[in-house]
Structures are given as C-alpha cells and as structure tokens.
Amino acid sequence: MTETLPLTGERTAPGIWHENYWFARHDAAYRWITAELPIGTGRFLDAGCGEGYGAELLRLAGASSVTGLDYEDTTLRHVRRVYPQVNVARGNLVRTPFADSAFATITSLQTIEHLWEQPRFVAECARILEPTGTLILSTPNRLTFPSGNWYHTRELTAAEFAELLEPHFVITQALGLHHGDRLTSWEAQHGSCVDAQLAAEHDQWDDTLAALVRSTSYADFEIRPGDLDESLDLILVARPKR
C-alpha cells in the first residue's frame, strides 16, 4: 500500500481508490512532461510539490536534481520519507529561498489556482529560472471545472492564464487535457463521470462508476493543442522574456 497524506480536498494522492480519477488526471500532466519535453541535466524545481509523486516522476525520468518546494512541514516530512532522493525545501511560492537563475526547469501543476498572489508567483518563477529555462504550469479550466472548491482562490480560463504569464514569459505551447476514448465512451452512455463522482459519497457509487474510477489511469487522458475552452485542465509551457 502506498503511503499517502490524509485527504483534505486540497490535493490528491496515489493509492486511494476513490481518488483514482483525480490522481490519474494529475499524473497525466507529469507523464506528458516526461514523455514530450527534454529532461536534461539541469536542476528541476517542482513548486508546490504536495505529496511528492510528481517530483519523483521527474527524477525517475532522468533529471539529475529535483527539488520539491512546499510550505507545509507535514507535507515535506512525508516527501522526505517516501521519496528520499527528492530534495525538499520549505518556502512561500511568491518569495522562495532560491537564488536568481537557480533552476533550468520549473514545474508547478494544479497549484496556481490555490494562490492569492498569482502575479507575484509568476514573477518569482521568472526570477529563479535560468534565462534559457522552461516553465510548465497547469491549472483547472474555470469554464469546465466544477465550482465550489474552497481551496481555490482564483480559477482561470485559457485567456486569463496566458495573460497572467505575459509580463514575464513567452508561451511556447498552450495545451488542454481532455478525456480520452475510454472515458468519452463511458460518458456517452452514463453522463459526466465528474458529476457522478461529486453527486454522492464514494461508498454510495454504483458498481459501474466505482469500476471506472478504480481502473482510470493517466493513459485515459489526452493532452493536445486546440479546443482549450473545452479542456478539463490547461497546460502552458513557456520561456522567460530576457
């Protein structure tokens, strides 16, 4: 059994069957990064690393140095224990403890929507990223994401997300995460799998929904350009303006 942090609604984690859809949706973005972007020898930062599985995936993909940054001590103790080869640092995402140009790549997935000072975070990423570095951010699409997550201070559309990066970054790829064929086929017969999960506690799900959630993996999602307003999550890849 994978050791996980307690569920609070703020983040997802592996190894919890009724969270598997949300975990797989997060996992898909990290898997896309490791498959589609060059994992070089420079330093990686996973800003807002949470449970730590994403930082570990980056390390396993060949990154020579991966640092997970988070603010909560309990979270960082968990990362140290479960993923001991990931470096950890405690700090505020809008005022990190790192020097200028400290990292070749910064990832921050499903984090910016939790921040009160989103422009300051983007500016801080620009400061600590190398002039030739790469920034990868993801966030739920406000146009399609269910409302009511009180951990989210501001959700974004594709246009708002791009506008937030524009003062400091040049966007090189704008992508959306979508359900793949298997989830799309299930929904054609049963309706929205997200709505179904939110409509009742997991111990009240019918067998069809429970089986779908248990079996969902990162391979059940597609990440591609186009149709951004219809996407589930938004992913931007960018380089600093220098």
Disulfide bonds with the S-S distance in Angstrom:
none
